């Protein structure tokens, strides 16, 4: 806890110093990465990953849908690594809960053998729910990150 407070204080001092500079913008001065940058970093990544034709998952068992869901799942995995490095569930409880939901849906899509199943989209099949959780995961994770960061 004390280390986090010290780090936060150092970041705050650096930000204040940058705001009060004499106007010398040194290109070699990099901003210190902070946990607050995760939502700004990952929001655009999820926008890109979730971008697709609206009909891509009309047939949740199709290869195109599975590939789109995989693209989203890969970004989710990368975000999970960053969240763990930034403090995990202690700092990001909502995000961690959403990560678990999406990861569970990815596993369920696989366990339910949705890919290639011509009945994947019929009523009573779990596949549409699995796919929907993954598809909406980008937006829910972005919102969870913002909520955890107080943005």
N, C-alpha and C positions, 0 to 999 in steps of 0.2 A: 504494500500500500504506500509506504513511504517513498519507494523508488518511483512509482507512478506519479505521485505528487511532485517529486523533484523533476521528473521528465516533463510533466505538464507545465511546471513553472519555467523551465528552460525554454520550452517551445513558446510560451507566452512572451518571455523576455525577447526572444529572437524575433517574434512577430512585431512587437512594439518597436524594436530597434529598426526593423526594416521599414516600418511606417514612418519613422522619424528620421530617416536618413537624409543626407545633404543633397540627394538627387543623383548621386553616383550609382547608377544601376550596373552592378557588376554581373556579367553573364555567367561567371563561374559560381555564383552563390546559388545553391540549390535549396529549395524549401525543405525543411525537415518533414519527413513523412509522419503523419499522425493517424490515429485510429479514425479521426473525423473525415479522413479522405476516402475511406472505403466506399461510402455511398456515392460519392462523386466519381470514383474510379469504376465501380461496378454497374451503376445505372446504365451508362452507354454500352457497356459490354453485353448486358442483358437485352437492351434494345436491339442490338445487332443480332444476337443469338436467337431471339424470338421472332425476328422479322421473317415473314414467309407469306406465301399465298394463303389467303384465308381458308382455302379448301384443302390445304396440305394434309390435314388429319381427318378429313371427312370419313375416310376408311382407316381406322386406327391400326389395322393389321398390315397396311401397305408398307412397302420398303421406304417410300418417300417420307411417310409419317415417322417411321422408326429412325430414319436418318436425322430428321428435324429434332426429334426428342433426344437423340444422342448428342446433337450439337448443344442443346440446352443443358443436358446432364454434364457435359464436359466443363462448361462454364461454372456450373454449380460446384463441381469438384474443386475447381481453381479457387472459387470464392471461399469454400470451406477451409482450404489451406490458409488463405489470408486471414480469415476470422480466427482460426486457431492461433496463428502467430501474433494476432493483435489482442489476445486475451481470452479468446474462446467464449464459452457460455457465461462466464462471469461478467464480461463487458457487453456481450451481444446475446442476451437470452432470447429475444424474439427472433433474431436472425437464426440462431442455432435451432430453435424449434421449427422454423420454416425449412431450414436445410434438411432436418430430419424427415419432414413430410415429403419433400421432393425426392430425397434419396430412397425413402420407403416406396414411393410410387414408381421410381425407376426399377427397383428390385421387384415390385409386384408385376410390372409390365413384363419383365423377363420371366418371372415365376409362372405367370398366367399364360405364357407362350403366345402373346398377342401377335407378334410378328409372323406374318404368313397365315394367320388363322382367318379363314373366310367368315367365321362366325364372331369375330372379335367385336363387331359393332352391333350385334343384335341385343335386344332387350334382355337384361339379366346378366350379360357379360360384364365382368369387372374392368375390361380393357378401356372402355371410354372414360371411366372415372380415373384410371391410372394416367391415361394420356392427358386428361384435363388438368390434373394436379401438376404434371410436369410443364404443360403449356403455360399455365398461369404462374408457375414458380418464379419466373423472372420478375414479374411485377410485384408479387408478394414479398420476394426477397429484397427488392429495392425499397419497398415501403418499410419492411422490418429493419433494414439497415438504418434508414432515416430515423425511425422511431428510437432505435437503440442509441443513436448518436445525438438525439435531441434536435435533429435538424428540422 
